[in-house]
Every structure is written in structure tokens, then in C-alpha cells.
């Protein structure tokens, strides 16, 4: 699905989070690994479950050595409402404009639906991709396995 391979440099980006603050992948270089989760839509059933799963297991992902961020093409204000409604206390980044630019850089943008495909990456401290997985629409049992694998990768 993607032209990016393990060991490739992760495309850098700067996006606004649900509070309007700019977040840059490169700001973590040399200090933290980053788990990046692309998801299609805020407030959709599977995405709500996936983000709640991350929230519930956040201690497994976020450490002194790792940061977690999730990216969708939803506007910043929708992400704020999504975070507030579901108690999501990690960065939700808006790839709204230019629409899907970061999702395209990671080769996970679904042109037909106008949203990212469900994909996750772990970027190491040096900015290289160390782990990646791509899903269509995982069912509950697949989601648990995905979260376990992600936690093991960070």
C-alpha cells in the first residue's frame, strides 16, 4: 500500500492539534520515538473505539521515550469536540488543509473517500520508520491485537 519502508526517513510535518497548537514531528527528533496513528473520521464507530483503546492504554504507549499522536482530515474544531466527548488526552492532529497533505506524504490517503486509510507508524528518535501496519476496517478483536502490537513496537 505504501511506498514508505522500514528504515526510511519519516516525512516531516507540522499540523495543528485539537487545541490549535502546532505539532511538528521533527520536534521529537533526538528525544522521543513517536507512534503515529492515521484514522478516517472522528466520531465514527470504529475510529471512536480505536481512539478510546489508545486512551485506555495510553500508559503503554506514552513514556519518557515515546509520544503518541493521531491524524485525520477532520477540521481542528471537530477534533476538539471529539477529544472532549471521549476524554482523548493525546494530540489529535488535523490534516484538513491542504486536505490530506500529510496522509498523502505517508501514502495512506484514500482519494475516493477523502480521508486517511487506517494506518500506524512508529518513528524512532532519529526520525526513521521502525514499524508500520495498515488496516482497512478492523473488527474489535483485530483492534485489540493491533493495539498490543503497537505497544510492543514502541
C-alpha positions, 0 to 999 in steps of 0.5 A: 500500500505504501511506498514508505519502508522500514528504515526510511526517513519519516516525512516531516510535518507540522499540523495543528492539534485539537487545541490549535497548537502546532505539532511538528514531528521533527520536534521529537527528533533526538528525544522521543520515538513517536507512534503515529496513528492515521484514522478516517473520521472522528466520531465514527464507530470504529475510529471512536473505539480505536481512539478510546483503546489508545486512551485506555492504554495510553500508559503503554504507549506514552513514556519518557521515550515515546509520544503518541499522536493521531491524524485525520482530515477532520477540521481542528474544531471537530477534533476538539469536540471529539477529544472532549466527548471521549476524554482523548488526552493525546494530540489529535492532529488535523490534516484538513488543509491542504486536505490530506497533505500529510496522509498523502506524504505517508501514502495512506490517503484514500482519494475516493473517500477523502480521508486517511486509510487506517494506518500506524507508524512508529518513528524512532528518535532519529526520525526513521520508520521502525514499524508500520501496519495498515488496516482497512476496517478492523473488527474489535478483536483485530483492534485489540491485537493491533493495539498490543502490537503497537505497544510492543513496537514502541 
